[in-house]
Amino acid sequence: LALAATLLGMGCTHSVHLNHTSDFVLVKPLSEHRTIESTAEQTVVFGFSKHTGYADEAHQQLMNQCPSGSVMNTLCKFFHSINFFHWTNTVYMKGYCSK
């Protein structure tokens, strides 16, 4: 019985904690914008992680895809996956590049 309880407790879970969308404003038709996306992760083991700037990393990746324009109408999702003794935090960002 203890073995069965242990094996059932070792499953994985996934959850979305935050889904933020900026104000959606179009100065040109949507067909004139380019969709850009970025993702960055942080792995946490026993509650410890050295990589704490993963959200800034995802934001910089998004901005680097639109160097001569402006990023508009952004979506940001924060979610994590829990595994045995560790979990992974993930930030996903999406926006439109307007030149």
FENHU-V680056 format. One record per run of one state. SS is the DSSP state (H for helix, E for strand, C for the rest). FROM is the first residue (numbers start at 1). TO is the last residue. If there is no record, write none. Layout:
{{SS;FROM;TO} {SS;FROM;TO}}
//
This chain:
{{C;1;1} {H;2;9} {C;10;12} {E;13;21} {C;22;29} {H;30;32} {C;33;33} {E;34;45} {C;46;47} {E;48;48} {C;49;53} {H;54;64} {C;65;69} {E;70;83} {C;84;85} {E;86;98} {C;99;99}}
//
